[in-house]
Amino acid sequence: DVNDNAPRFLKDNIHFDIIESTPPGARFPVGVAEDADVGSNSLQGYELESNGYFAVEEKESQDGIKFAELVLRQALDRESEQSLRLTLTALEGGDPPRSGTAQLWINVTDANDNPPVFAQDRYRVSLREDAPPGLMVLNVSASDADAGTNARITYGFGKMPTKLLQKFAPLSIVASSGGSYKVVTASALDREQASEQRVTVVARDRGRPSLSSRTELVLEVSDVNDNAPVFEEAAYSAYVAENNAAGALVLRVQARDADAGANGRVSYWLAGGSAGAAGAAPLVSVEARSGALYAQRSFDYEQCREFAVAVRAQDGGAPARSSTATVRVFVLDRNDNAPRVLWPAPPGAGAVAPGGAPTPFEVVPRSAEAGYLVAKVVAVDADAGRNAWLSYELVQASEPALFRVGLHSGEVRTARAVSERDAAKQRVVAVVKDHGQPALSATATLHVVLAESLQEALPELSDRDSVSELTSDLNLILVVSLSVVSLLFVSTVIFVFFFKWRRSRTPPIFVTSDKELYSTLGSKAPYNYYSSTLPLPYSYEVCLASESGQKEFTLLRPGTAALPAGLLSGDPGSGSLSGKDSSSPGSSA
């Protein structure tokens, strides 16, 4: 045989479709190369182009035919090499040797061996809570290195508990143009329900089995002042005992605002009350930051038993929001008022009994039996509750065994029958006590006259009253006498000083002048007297008789005597005193 034939494959190009997930060691039959020569010139073996994935192994059938098999040495990766082109050579043993080749075209088909991949491990977005529904939050996109159906991706949220899912309901994922997806707001956001929303976005391909990947979306919801402060209670009640110290804590109110920052910072103010804000201010004040109400003054239960104020809580947002709560303050009673006796009227109360008697009295017939109603002590207490419960007790009586006082009624009754031995005038003293702690009391004095009728009782009353009236009259006389004496003394002093003052102001020229004096006293006129004159024609003289105990006034006729020429000329020596001492009483005036 002459080596005139080369080995030849049945096909010059052999194609293989091998999925990339084929495990190493897999074998793929290539076929047989034919060589017409025989012996050493015939087909001896196969040789494969060097590569990193495949090797060729020679197999021989039972009838001696040699054929080749591709053996996968390393796993394929379509994402690295989608196809391979290898040359398979068939060798013979002739000299010179001949060979034949075939091209092996290996197409690596895709296996779903790559999950989708997000561009970021975490997305962070901030939105205002008043963002409108349908607003896009962000575009989401993941890539898949696979091909075909294995690379088609769908998006969704990861599985969450139902309660948590309700909080994230405002978000949804919708398809966008170009095959991308976006996260949008499906409804209004509420920062107070979830100030930060963390959701898991899942990207899943459509391979069999499908592969997926996850990323976290952090949605920060910024606050909007959409919530007003809310009080813990719509109406508060506070109880303060009267006589409290000014500045005492009455109550602490608290309002909460679901907003954040300044929008949730609450301040408190008095908004009004029973008498408006101005009327409430003198009673209580409120601390702006803490909401504590303090008493501005001491409360008096008897003047004000309760009052209401309105407290407004306002946040620091713009515009500010506010709410109002009512605080009703009840003043609790303390036993600070003693019982007050209305009847019988206490001394000095101005009560006057019938007939003009200054003190009330009761007439009890001497025929009265035990249990006879004498009078009823009437008392009131300005306090309340137990502090105003009154009890009555007999503490003193002219005849202790004759009277008794009802513990709760205050009725004064005879404890036994009245006897003739009992004095006509009786005095009963009862004490009225309240039930406070400590108890306060007052006394009531009742005057009783034992007589069958008012006419019979009058003598007893008149004797008693006459002494009183006499004492009163004497006191009045003494007061009036002292007043009159004092007035006379003061008047005398004033008159003397006035007279001295007038005398010091009289010029010497007008002290006396020659004039005719006419006295109705005749020879009884005193020889020592003092006279002064008034301008003519009015001349009067006062004559004082030193020997007699009485004063006599003599009215003189108008002077007709002419004034001395010296007096008219202004000569000071022309006038003379007429009160000169005479040696005899018969000297002429």
C-alpha positions in Angstrom: 0.0 0.0 0.0 1.2 3.4 -0.8 0.2 6.2 1.5 -1.8 8.1 -1.0 -4.9 8.9 1.2 -5.2 11.3 4.1 -7.7 10.8 7.0 -10.9 12.5 6.4 -13.8 13.4 8.7 -17.3 13.0 7.5 -18.0 16.7 8.3 -15.5 19.5 8.2 -17.5 21.5 10.8 -18.9 19.8 13.8 -21.2 21.8 16.1 -21.9 21.2 19.7 -24.5 23.0 22.0 -23.3 22.5 25.5 -25.0 24.1 28.5 -22.7 25.9 30.8 -24.0 23.9 33.7 -22.6 20.7 32.3 -20.4 19.1 34.9 -16.7 18.3 34.2 -16.1 14.8 32.9 -19.0 14.9 30.5 -18.2 13.2 27.1 -19.4 14.3 23.7 -18.9 11.9 20.6 -17.1 13.6 17.8 -17.3 11.0 15.1 -14.9 8.9 13.0 -12.3 9.9 10.5 -11.8 7.6 7.6 -8.5 6.6 5.9 -8.5 4.4 2.8 -4.9 3.2 3.4 -4.1 0.2 5.4 -1.5 -0.8 7.8 0.7 1.8 9.1 -0.6 4.2 6.5 -4.1 4.0 8.1 -5.7 6.2 10.8 -3.6 6.0 14.0 -5.2 8.6 16.3 -6.7 12.1 17.1 -5.3 15.3 18.3 -7.2 18.4 19.7 -6.1 21.9 19.7 -4.9 23.0 23.1 -7.6 24.7 25.2 -8.7 25.0 28.8 -12.0 23.2 28.7 -11.9 20.1 26.5 -9.6 17.2 25.7 -10.0 14.4 23.2 -9.9 10.8 23.9 -9.6 8.0 21.4 -12.0 5.1 21.5 -12.0 1.8 19.5 -15.0 -0.1 18.7 -15.2 -3.9 18.7 -14.6 -4.1 15.0 -11.4 -2.0 15.3 -12.7 1.4 14.2 -11.1 4.2 16.1 -13.3 7.2 17.0 -12.8 10.4 19.1 -14.7 11.8 22.1 -14.6 15.3 23.6 -14.1 15.2 27.3 -15.0 18.3 29.4 -12.2 19.0 31.8 -13.4 22.3 33.3 -16.9 23.8 33.8 -18.0 26.1 31.1 -19.0 29.7 31.8 -21.2 31.3 29.2 -20.7 34.6 30.8 -16.9 34.3 30.2 -17.0 32.5 26.8 -20.2 32.0 24.9 -18.6 29.8 22.1 -15.4 27.9 21.4 -13.8 27.0 18.1 -11.4 24.0 18.3 -9.5 22.1 15.6 -9.6 18.3 15.8 -6.8 16.5 13.8 -6.9 12.9 12.6 -3.4 11.4 12.3 -2.1 8.4 10.3 1.3 6.5 10.4 2.5 6.9 6.8 5.7 8.5 5.7 5.4 11.3 5.2 2.4 11.3 7.5 -0.9 12.7 6.3 -3.7 14.2 8.4 -7.2 15.4 8.2 -8.9 18.1 10.3 -12.4 19.1 11.3 -13.5 22.3 13.0 -15.4 21.8 16.3 -17.8 24.7 17.0 -18.9 24.6 20.6 -21.8 26.9 21.5 -22.1 27.3 25.3 -25.8 27.7 26.1 -27.0 29.7 29.2 -27.9 28.2 32.5 -29.6 30.3 35.2 -26.6 30.4 37.3 -26.5 34.1 38.0 -28.9 35.9 40.3 -29.9 39.5 39.7 -27.5 42.1 41.1 -28.5 45.5 42.5 -26.2 48.5 41.9 -26.3 49.3 45.7 -26.7 47.3 48.8 -28.8 50.0 50.4 -30.8 52.9 49.1 -31.7 55.9 51.3 -34.3 58.4 50.3 -35.9 61.3 52.3 -39.5 62.5 51.7 -41.8 65.0 53.4 -44.8 63.3 55.0 -47.1 65.5 53.0 -45.8 64.1 49.7 -48.7 63.5 47.3 -49.6 59.9 46.3 -47.9 58.6 43.2 -44.6 60.5 43.8 -41.6 58.5 42.6 -39.3 57.6 45.4 -36.5 56.1 43.3 -35.8 53.9 40.3 -34.7 50.4 41.1 -32.6 48.4 38.7 -30.8 45.1 38.9 -28.7 43.3 36.3 -28.6 39.6 35.5 -25.5 38.1 33.6 -27.6 35.3 32.3 -29.5 35.5 29.0 -32.9 35.1 27.7 -35.6 34.2 30.2 -32.9 33.7 32.8 -32.1 37.4 32.6 -35.7 38.7 32.8 -36.2 40.3 36.3 -39.2 41.1 38.3 -39.3 43.3 41.5 -41.2 43.2 44.7 -41.0 43.8 48.4 -39.7 41.1 50.7 -42.0 39.2 53.0 -43.0 41.1 56.1 -45.4 40.5 59.0 -48.9 41.8 58.3 -48.7 44.5 61.0 -45.4 45.8 59.6 -46.7 45.5 56.0 -49.6 47.8 56.9 -47.1 50.5 57.8 -45.3 50.2 54.5 -48.5 50.1 52.5 -47.9 53.6 51.1 -45.1 52.3 48.9 -45.5 50.3 45.7 -43.3 49.2 42.8 -44.5 49.8 39.3 -43.0 49.1 35.9 -41.4 52.0 34.1 -40.4 52.6 30.5 -37.4 50.7 29.2 -38.0 47.7 31.4 -37.0 49.4 34.6 -39.1 49.7 37.7 -39.7 52.5 40.2 -40.9 52.8 43.8 -43.7 55.3 44.2 -46.0 56.4 47.1 -49.3 54.6 46.8 -50.9 56.8 49.5 -50.2 59.6 51.9 -47.2 59.1 54.2 -47.6 59.5 58.0 -44.4 60.1 59.9 -46.2 59.5 63.2 -46.9 55.9 62.2 -43.4 55.2 60.8 -40.8 58.0 60.8 -38.4 55.7 59.0 -39.5 53.0 56.7 -37.1 50.1 55.9 -38.3 47.8 53.2 -36.5 45.0 51.3 -36.7 45.2 47.6 -36.4 41.8 45.9 -35.2 41.2 42.3 -36.1 37.8 40.9 -35.3 36.3 37.5 -37.5 34.0 35.5 -35.1 31.0 35.3 -35.8 27.5 36.3 -35.2 27.6 39.2 -35.4 31.3 39.6 -32.7 33.2 41.4 -33.1 36.4 43.4 -31.3 39.1 45.3 -32.3 41.7 47.8 -31.5 45.3 48.7 -32.7 47.6 51.5 -34.6 50.7 50.9 -34.5 53.2 53.8 -37.2 55.9 53.4 -36.9 58.7 55.9 -40.1 60.7 56.4 -39.5 64.3 57.4 -42.0 65.8 59.8 -44.7 68.3 58.9 -46.7 70.1 61.6 -49.9 68.2 60.9 -50.8 67.2 64.5 -52.1 69.4 67.3 -51.1 68.7 70.9 -53.4 66.2 72.6 -54.1 66.4 76.4 -54.1 63.1 78.3 -57.6 64.1 79.5 -60.1 66.4 78.0 -61.2 67.6 81.5 -59.2 67.6 84.7 -60.3 67.8 88.3 -58.2 69.1 91.1 -58.9 69.3 94.8 -57.2 71.9 97.0 -57.9 72.4 100.7 -58.7 76.0 101.6 -56.2 78.2 103.4 -53.5 76.8 101.1 -50.2 78.6 100.8 -49.8 80.9 97.8 -47.7 79.1 95.2 -48.9 75.6 96.1 -49.1 73.1 93.3 -52.7 72.5 92.2 -52.3 70.1 89.3 -50.0 69.2 86.5 -51.5 68.8 83.0 -49.7 67.2 80.1 -50.3 67.3 76.4 -48.4 65.3 73.8 -47.7 66.2 70.2 -46.9 63.4 67.8 -44.8 65.7 65.6 -41.0 66.0 66.0 -38.7 68.9 66.8 -40.2 72.3 67.2 -43.4 70.9 65.8 -43.7 68.7 68.9 -42.5 71.1 71.5 -45.5 72.0 73.7 -46.1 75.2 75.7 -49.0 75.9 78.1 -51.1 79.0 78.6 -54.2 80.1 80.4 -56.9 80.5 77.9 -59.8 81.4 80.2 -62.2 79.9 82.6 -65.1 80.7 84.8 -64.3 84.4 84.5 -62.1 84.3 81.4 -58.3 84.4 81.3 -58.1 87.7 83.2 -60.4 86.4 85.9 -58.5 83.1 86.3 -55.1 84.7 86.4 -55.5 86.0 90.0 -56.4 82.4 91.1 -53.9 80.1 89.4 -51.0 80.4 87.0 -49.5 77.8 84.7 -45.8 77.1 84.0 -45.3 77.3 80.3 -42.9 74.3 79.9 -44.1 71.8 82.5 -47.9 72.5 82.6 -47.9 72.8 86.3 -50.8 74.9 87.8 -49.9 76.9 90.9 -52.3 78.7 93.3 -51.7 82.5 93.1 -53.3 83.1 96.5 -54.9 81.3 99.4 -58.4 79.9 98.6 -61.4 80.4 100.9 -64.1 77.7 100.7 -66.7 80.1 102.0 -66.0 82.6 99.2 -65.3 80.3 96.3 -66.1 76.6 96.4 -65.0 75.8 92.8 -63.9 77.4 89.6 -62.8 76.3 86.2 -59.9 77.4 84.0 -59.1 76.6 80.4 -55.5 75.6 79.6 -54.2 75.8 76.1 -51.4 73.7 74.8 -49.6 75.1 71.7 -46.8 73.6 69.7 -43.9 75.5 68.2 -44.7 74.8 64.5 -45.5 77.3 61.9 -48.4 77.8 61.8 -48.8 76.7 65.4 -51.4 74.2 66.4 -53.2 74.1 69.8 -55.8 72.4 71.8 -57.6 73.2 75.1 -58.4 71.3 78.2 -60.7 72.4 81.1 -59.3 72.2 84.7 -62.0 72.3 87.4 -60.6 73.2 90.8 -62.6 72.2 93.8 -61.8 73.9 97.1 -62.1 71.6 100.0 -63.4 72.9 103.3 -61.4 73.2 106.4 -62.9 73.8 109.8 -62.0 77.5 110.0 -65.4 78.9 111.0 -66.9 78.6 114.4 -70.7 78.1 114.7 -72.6 81.4 114.7 -75.7 81.6 117.0 -78.7 83.3 115.4 -81.1 82.9 118.3 -81.0 83.9 121.0 -79.0 86.8 119.6 -75.6 87.2 121.3 -74.9 90.4 123.2 -74.1 93.3 120.9 -76.0 91.8 118.0 -78.5 94.6 118.0 -81.5 92.4 118.6 -84.4 93.9 120.6 -87.1 91.7 122.0 -90.8 92.7 121.9 -91.6 95.4 124.5 -88.3 97.2 124.0 -86.2 94.8 126.3 -82.6 94.9 125.2 -82.1 91.2 125.9 -84.3 88.4 124.5 -86.2 86.3 127.0 -88.6 83.5 127.1 -91.7 83.2 129.4 -92.3 79.7 130.8 -95.5 79.1 132.8 -95.0 77.8 136.2 -97.5 75.1 135.3 -95.1 73.7 132.6 -94.5 70.0 132.9 -91.4 68.1 131.9 -90.6 68.3 128.2 -92.1 71.8 127.8 -90.5 73.6 124.8 -88.8 76.7 126.1 -87.0 77.9 123.0 -84.8 76.6 120.3 -81.2 77.6 119.9 -80.6 78.3 116.2 -77.0 78.3 114.9 -75.3 78.0 111.5 -71.8 77.1 110.4 -70.3 78.5 107.3 -68.2 75.4 106.8 -69.4 72.3 105.0 -69.8 68.6 105.6 -68.7 67.3 109.0 -67.3 70.7 109.8 -70.9 72.1 109.7 -72.6 69.3 111.7 -73.7 71.0 114.9 -74.4 69.5 118.3 -75.8 71.3 121.3 -75.0 70.9 125.0 -76.1 72.5 128.2 -73.1 73.9 130.0 -74.6 76.3 132.6 -78.0 77.0 134.1 -79.4 78.7 137.2 -81.2 75.4 137.9 -79.2 72.7 136.0 -81.8 70.1 136.7 -84.6 72.2 135.3 -83.6 72.4 131.7 -82.1 70.1 129.0 -80.9 70.8 125.5 -81.5 68.6 122.5 -78.2 67.2 121.2 -79.0 67.7 117.5 -82.1 69.9 117.6 -80.9 72.6 119.9 -84.4 72.6 121.6 -84.3 73.8 125.2 -87.0 71.9 127.1 -87.8 71.6 130.8 -86.3 68.5 132.3 -88.8 68.4 135.0 -92.0 70.2 136.1 -91.5 73.8 137.2 -92.0 74.2 141.0 -92.8 77.2 143.1 -89.3 77.0 144.7 -87.7 77.8 141.3 -86.5 81.4 141.0 -88.5 83.6 138.7 -85.5 84.5 136.6 -83.5 81.7 135.0 -80.3 81.8 132.9 -79.4 79.0 130.5 -76.1 78.8 128.7 -75.7 76.3 125.9 -72.6 75.5 123.8 -72.8 74.8 120.1 -70.0 72.6 118.7 -69.2 71.5 115.2 -67.6 68.1 114.2 -64.4 69.5 112.7 -60.9 68.6 113.7 -60.3 70.4 116.0 -63.9 71.3 116.9 -64.9 74.9 117.1 -67.7 76.2 119.4 -69.9 79.1 120.3 -72.2 79.8 123.3 -75.8 80.9 123.5 -77.3 82.5 126.5 -81.0 82.3 127.1 -82.9 84.3 129.7 -86.1 82.6 131.0 -88.8 84.1 133.2 -91.0 81.8 135.1 -94.5 83.4 135.0 -97.9 82.5 133.9 -98.2 85.4 131.5 -96.2 88.3 130.1 -97.9 90.8 132.4 -96.7 88.8 135.4 -93.2 88.7 133.9 -93.0 92.5 133.3 -92.2 93.5 137.0 -89.3 91.1 137.0 -88.1 92.5 133.7 -88.7 96.2 134.8 -86.6 95.7 138.0 -83.8 94.3 136.0 -84.1 96.9 133.3 -84.4 99.9 135.7 -81.0 99.2 137.2 -79.6 99.0 133.7 -81.3 102.2 132.6 -80.2 104.0 135.7 -76.6 103.0 135.1 -77.0 104.1 131.5 -78.4 107.5 132.5 -75.6 108.1 135.0 -73.1 107.4 132.5 -74.7 109.8 130.1 -74.9 112.6 132.7 -71.2 112.2 133.5 -70.2 112.3 129.9 -72.3 115.4 129.2 -71.0 117.2 132.3 -67.4 116.6 131.4 -68.1 117.8 127.9 -69.7 121.1 129.2 -67.0 121.8 131.7 -64.3 121.2 129.1 -66.1 123.5 126.7 -66.4 126.3 129.2 -62.8 126.1 130.2 -61.7 126.3 126.6 -64.0 129.2 125.9 -62.8 131.1 128.9 -59.2 130.7 127.9 -59.9 131.8 124.4 -61.8 134.9 125.6 -59.0 135.9 128.0 -56.4 135.6 125.3 -58.6 137.5 122.9 -59.2 140.3 125.4 -55.5 140.6 126.1 -54.8 140.7 122.4 -57.3 143.5 121.8 -56.0 145.5 124.7 -52.5 145.4 123.4 -53.6 146.7 120.1 -55.6 149.8 121.5 -53.7 153.2 120.9 -53.1 155.2 124.1 -54.9 158.2 122.5 -58.2 156.3 122.7 -57.9 155.0 126.2 -60.0 157.9 127.8 -61.2 161.3 127.1 -63.2 163.9 129.0 -66.8 163.1 128.6 -69.9 163.2 130.7 -70.7 159.9 132.3 -74.2 159.1 133.3 -74.7 156.2 135.6 -77.9 154.7 136.7 -76.2 153.5 139.9 -75.9 157.0 141.3 -73.7 157.2 144.4 -73.2 153.4 144.3 -70.9 153.7 141.4 -67.5 152.5 142.3 -64.7 154.9 142.7 -62.2 152.6 141.1 -63.2 151.6 137.6 -61.8 151.4 134.2 -63.3 153.0 131.2 -62.6 153.2 127.6 -64.2 155.0 124.7 -65.3 154.3 121.2 -65.4 156.8 118.5 -68.3 159.3 118.9 -71.2 159.5 118.7 -71.1 155.9 120.1 -69.8 155.9 123.7 -70.4 153.0 126.0 -68.9 152.2 129.3 -68.6 149.0 131.2 -68.7 149.5 135.0 -67.6 146.6 137.2 -68.5 146.7 140.8 -65.8 145.1 142.8 -67.9 145.0 146.0 -70.8 143.1 144.5 -70.7 139.5 143.2 -72.5 140.5 139.9 -71.7 142.4 136.9 -73.8 145.3 135.8 -73.6 146.9 132.4 -74.6 150.6 132.0 -75.6 151.9 128.7 -74.6 155.5 128.4 -76.2 158.1 126.3 -74.3 159.2 123.2 -71.6 161.5 124.2 -72.3 165.2 123.5 -69.3 166.6 125.1 -66.8 168.2 122.7 -63.4 166.6 122.4 -60.6 168.6 123.8 -58.7 170.5 121.2 -55.6 168.7 122.1 -57.1 165.5 121.3 -58.3 166.7 117.9 -54.9 168.2 117.2 -53.3 164.8 118.0 -51.6 165.9 121.2 -50.9 162.7 123.2 -50.9 164.5 126.4 -54.4 165.8 126.1 -56.1 162.5 127.0 -56.2 161.2 130.6 -57.2 158.0 132.2 -60.5 158.2 134.0 -59.6 155.2 136.1 -57.4 157.3 138.4 -57.6 156.4 142.1 -59.5 159.1 144.1 -59.1 159.8 147.6 -62.9 159.7 148.2 -65.7 158.0 146.5 -67.5 161.2 145.9 -65.0 162.5 143.4 -66.6 163.5 140.2 -66.2 161.5 137.0 
